[in-house]
Amino acid sequence: MLKWSKNLYYGEQAKKKATRIRWRVEHRRPQYEVYLITLAQNPKNQLEITEANRLLQKTVYRRCPEIIGIACGYGEAQELVRQLAEATYRKQKNGDIRHYLSGQQEDEACT
């Protein structure tokens, strides 16, 4: 079972097909030009942009870190990461996206 962020970010194109994309990712169906933004497995890095079709492999699917965002196209995925970095800097005055995302989830748990 994949781990999805409570505050999932979508690109403009992905927002229109969000339900279908999530279903296809969960059920390991092929998708083209769909990218997932995940927390990096290496703690020194912050985020990774991964092609959704990589999850067709069982080992990759089982080890997939938390999914933060969905985008249609690599450019849209880069734009989402840029927006996350800007929001992090505006809110925390630093570039620690992991901490920013974990803080958002804690805020939701308190309310």
VENQUIBEL-V573513 format. One line per field, one symbol per residue. phi: phi as a letter, one per 20 degrees, with the letter a starting at -180 (. if undefined). burial: + if it has 24 or more other C-alpha atoms within 12 Angstrom, else -. Layout:
BEGIN
phi->???
burial->???
END
This chain:
BEGIN
phi->.fddffdfecfgffffdgfffffffgeldfbdmdcddcfffeffedccdcfgfffffgffgfdffgedbcbdofffffffffffffffffedmbdefgffffffffffffe
burial->-+--+--++++--+------++--++----+--++++++------++++++++++-----+--+++++++++++-++++++--++----------+++-++----------
END
